[in-house]
């Protein structure tokens, strides 16, 4: 190589004094790996090996991106390769195939752009950081889902957790993606047990090396704060980390389009990623000058701040969500006061929804303006069904089946799991803890015909009452029909719910709905010493067997006084 060329490459790879986005303090990044010495940082830059662009972060990470497909084809951390399994690499969707891939360096940032039809995928490296920053811009529905999957070699991390399985010995029990072990426990990539609002990052660690995917703010994703989706999986053939932006499984919303990110692939020294990488703390000012299509920086965004909420139930957390066809956001309401603040929002008019637990109890419109804060006075909660007086109540109105039998287990296991209590069994109001005996889910082919026994006083038996049944989701148009003694209700109309599996894939989240039944006084037992018997059955125009038969999940059942 000529002296001139060596000097040119040295200038390109050395971190310059005018580098974009380098903090003056040299702030630490994930896992405590900060900006390295000038000798180490001199390696920062990229080269072309003929098939890939090879990016050296100037720290302990070197990664490759295919020049023809845009796949992430290599992740070498501290000299060890982590990427790839089953002959596949890491990529958006299931791999884009032939794409236009370009690369450029801007000071302390290397940026790779991958274009394939309606999707543009971006990768960025920053000097001295063991991170890969990613963005996905999807313009239309020509691809059916939006995800990025990081594929990892087998044996790099422990194969443990409800989202892990052993293909060599476990048995498939449903749809090719739910597995049962010899001990009766069930495992699946669906069984993360977390809602979007519950996590900032997912990943693996050996104790000395950690690899994590730090999620984006999900503003262009769909499903809201309580959506459950794929986060990670591992088996004896490899492992995967997911950033899911739109997934059809158990989906409650239409897909949103546009730029999503950054989300961050971060190596650490075994610990969890630095909170400075989390979407609500990440400094993205360095992105502003990179020319990423669709990027809106801090100056183009607004904020909503609320003084508080009136009428909260102290037993429950409250979340304030914001959604329109283009974006979604949410913020936790402060315990006690209900004060909330949501920043970094794209301008527009949003539906503001206050959630008690996961149940919508207030909605109104709010307008967001770039560079400004929309201030809201105290909001009074008017839609909490728990305020109604009742004869009896099973569970509580919080948008979840949390008080009912097997509810918690169902977020990380299949209903057939050996750890599940029997789905059958009847309930007597006034005896023990009736809610704990009531099943979180009822299926037509599994535990149909649940009986609830209760007594009424003379005055109560002389009047008509309204029975309410709240559901959180349904499969195959399953919905509850009731019989009270000899009185039989009409068949309720089906309500809009996700069209895919959910009750067997770790999620009870659909569209909360309340069925009401006006039970006449003539339906009750006249002898107040006798139990009235409420029979709950599942009706549907669809069919299925076992846990894939029509069914529904429950929020609350009560009889109004």
Secondary structure, 3 states (H helix, E strand, C coil): CCHHHHHHHHHHHCCCCCCCCCCCCCCCCHHHCCCCCHHHHCCCEEEECCCEEEEECCCCEEEEEECCCCCEEEEEECCEECECECCECEEECCCCCCCEEEEEEECCEEEEEEEECCEEEEEEEECCCCEEEEEEEECCCCCCCEEEEEEECCCCCCCCCCCECCCCCCEEEECCCEEECCCCCEEECCCCCCCHHHCCEEEEECCCCEEEEECCCCCCCCCCCCCCCCCEEEECCEEEEEEEEECCCCCCCCCCCEEEEEEEEEEECCCCCCHHHCCCCCCCHHHCCCCCCCCCCHHHEEEEEECCEECCCCCCCEEEEEECCCCEEEEECCCCCCCEEEEEEECEEEEEEEEECCEEEEEEEEEECCCCEEEECCEECCCCHHHCCEEEEEECCCCCCCCCECCCHHHCCCCCCCCCCCCCCCEECCCCCHHHHCECEEECCCCCCEEEEECCCHHHHCCCEEEEEEEEEEECCCEEEEEECCEECCCCCCCCCCCCCCCCCCCCCCCCEEEEEEECHHHCCCCCCCCEEEEEEEECCCCCCHHHCCEEEEEEEEEEC
